[in-house]
Amino acid sequence: SGCTRRLREVATETRQQYSKGEKAAVQEEMSVVARLSLALRSGSASRTQLPFAALRSGGRIPTLTQRPFAAAAVQRRSIGCYADEGGETTPEFSELSDKQLVDMCLSKTLLPHKLESVLADDLERAVRVRRMFLAATLGEETEDAMELVPYEDYDYTKVHGACAENVIGFVPIPVGVAGPVLMDGENVTVPMATTEGCLIASTHRGCKAISVSGGAHTSLIENGMTRAPLVRMPSAKRCVELKRWIEAPDNFKQVCNAFNSTSRFGRLASIKAFVAGKNLFLRFKSKTGDAMGMNMISKGVEKALTVMEETFPDMRVVSLSGNLCTDKKPAAVNWVEGRGKSVVVEATIKRSIVQTVLKSNVEEMLLLNTQKNLVGSAMAGSIGGFNAHASNVVTAVYLACGQDPAQNVESSNCITLMEPSGEDLYISCSMPSIEVGTVGGGTHLPAQSGCLSLVGAKGANREAPGKNAEKLARVVATSVLAGELSLMAALAAGHLVKSHMEHNRSKVDVQSNVAMAFK
């Protein structure tokens, strides 16, 4: 595109012109800015005395304009931006050319991560300038590589200050749909973002088998996000005293009131204390409405700890998280105690459907499930991994629906069980730690928000707070059930390799395409 060609031209020009002399000139110009900043702050110069013309040498820095701002205007801290109680005088960064901004970044007079702050009215331009800066500093290979990373026509207002920093673009991931699948009497479409061929097709087949057999039924067992701060006491005895104090109903109510005061939706359900010498781990569990809830519960925990410190002044808070939460790490505590939403989903698949849709047979699937998902996982010493590929489906749904993909670690805890039901096949998936939310995080990004709408769980549920997040957890569990059913059928029938050769292999010469892209 024309924009890409211009990016290449400017980056090359910048590299060629950025000699030692050029660098010295830029640094001299910016030293003027720094001296003026110091003079203003010390009171030795007034705004009307600023020699603006001195900042225009070389054509790299445009005229500084003086504009009145309200006293409550946000004070800018970047070099060359000054603020006081009476107003603000600022260089018009928007009037600088892209090359001038790159020069400032190269001379370290403007930090690249500040580009969004100084170009707040054009965040896409901030991304473009950062790409140019990288191309100028890292060479032609980086410039060529970034041509493959798109950045245009994206709403960066949804990203800045919320999702990512030092942004250079976005990575498109193919999104497909499985289903609809009949879940609790409702047909639900499941969006999945993945680069693994065959995954969506396989899950879709499982959805069909479930639906034509009467559908899946879900049950929410527990609902509560956890955070476990680590506190330290002078002795193990004092740890036990604090543990017993928390467990007393009146004291727990006092802590609970403090916790609940920090949020409209956060409601403390329990605190479990674990003693290890002088260390005490306090595992808070709270409902968090339609949010996944890590920020919400962390804020409540901080407030609750201040109440405990009033009674136990010798208590020292070591860390807000002591790893007994447990977040984004394999842990038996999540498998046993649960975290987020604990869901069980079940379905009975007719023998005729196993044969015609899944192309397998009931007896072979029953035997395989025991030997693979139970015995094989036990031999591996697995924690929460008594399944065929739950994490595959969880991650694909998470990416599509704006969830934190790193939380697939604990959210994929699952045990898949199969048993005969007369001539038919009964299957269930028990998932004790599905961590999802329909507000916050990446759920507000345009594509992810659209996928949540497909599920029927977008945003907050005003009538029944928390119900949208609960529905998303049920959809995740049902999707996993469909994926387990289809993969186990394929393995039992010996179809796995054949299907992956058909759906999971590139039909093009990848190396040739890459070579062409870099020409």
URGI-V904488 format. One record per run of one state. SS is the DSSP state (A for helix, B for strand, O for the rest). FROM is the first residue (numbers start at 1). TO is the last residue. Records with the same first field share a line. If there is no record, write none. Layout:
SS->FROM-TO ; FROM-TO
//
This chain:
O->1-1 ; 18-19 ; 43-46 ; 50-51 ; 56-56 ; 60-64 ; 68-80 ; 85-86 ; 91-92 ; 96-97 ; 107-111 ; 119-122 ; 139-139 ; 147-155 ; 159-174 ; 184-185 ; 194-198 ; 213-215 ; 233-235 ; 248-248 ; 261-266 ; 277-278 ; 288-290 ; 292-293 ; 312-315 ; 320-331 ; 338-339 ; 350-350 ; 357-361 ; 380-384 ; 387-389 ; 401-404 ; 412-413 ; 422-423 ; 435-438 ; 440-445 ; 456-466 ; 494-495 ; 504-509 ; 518-519
A->2-17 ; 20-42 ; 47-49 ; 52-55 ; 57-59 ; 93-95 ; 98-106 ; 112-118 ; 123-138 ; 140-146 ; 156-158 ; 199-212 ; 236-247 ; 249-260 ; 294-311 ; 332-337 ; 351-356 ; 362-379 ; 390-400 ; 405-411 ; 446-455 ; 467-493 ; 496-503 ; 510-517
B->65-67 ; 81-84 ; 87-90 ; 175-183 ; 186-193 ; 216-232 ; 267-276 ; 279-287 ; 291-291 ; 316-319 ; 340-349 ; 385-386 ; 414-421 ; 424-434 ; 439-439
//
